[in-house]
Amino acid sequence: MSSKLLIIERVVDLKKILADKKNRSVGFVPTMGALHNGHRTLIERARAENDFVVVSIFVNPTQFLEGEDFSKYPRTFEKDHEICRLANVDIIFLPTVNEIYKSDDISVISPIKRGYILEGFSRPNHFNGVLTVVLKLFNIVQPTKAYFGKKDAQQLILINQMVQDLYLNIEIVPIDIVRDRDGVALSSRNVYLSQDDRIIARAIPNSLISASKLIMTGERNIIKIETHIKNELKNLQIEYVSILKRDLTQIDQIEMGNSIILIACKVGGVRLIDNLWI
Ligand code: PAF
């Protein structure tokens, strides 16, 4: 059970509190706020598995491209605070941009090839920003375990790779996608969808269900399955439909237990991603 929920803005203060928690496990959930049930699932898992739980809320400017929605990204601190309080979080880490990024900052972590396909193709350097901030946050919090949703599959895979490559002593815990009743994967950006677009967006999870049925009939050919999905998504603006190995390398045939279907589409100007791990 947690004590009173603390809101900490400064790195020195957080480090001081965490130094007193030596020998206790720390579960960490990094977020950009606008918390929804998907985040709640991560937080609940962190709470169940650790002595101490830290949630960071930081809309990270370096992972937004020029012209993206950084300034209008939903900021809902009061609601976020309530979700954290009800979930018995111990600390919300709420730094300012200046607290995390000093001027002339030299610490940039760049992913290699796999950071420039899929999401990284449409959003070049997005993952530099993600990995840089996640590494900074890991160094500040020094968690035992950190929790990430499978919805951001490429992010999860690259963070796992960073942890291995840099020999970080942190366990990354992947958490299944949480969906609304209509099947649409929860995302902080869903608030941008109009009612009509929301109905159109259902085609995305439905196409994944339809693909998994096709796979259950024995189909393994990537091109056939991708074509099937694209057909289901014909009323949406498809950015990519891609079936890859779980390390994001290419395959011709589905490898059961080691493949992933990844989709990005625009619906009414809102970019949505979804995936299925098969
Ligand atoms: O998934 C997110 O919300 C962000 O990319 C993360 C991991 C908090 C880094 O800013």
Boltz pocket constraint, residues with backbone or C-beta under 6 A from the ligand:
constraints:
  - pocket:
      binder: B
      contacts: [[A, 30], [A, 31], [A, 32], [A, 58], [A, 60], [A, 63], [A, 129], [A, 130], [A, 133], [A, 134], [A, 152], [A, 155]]
      max_distance: 6.0
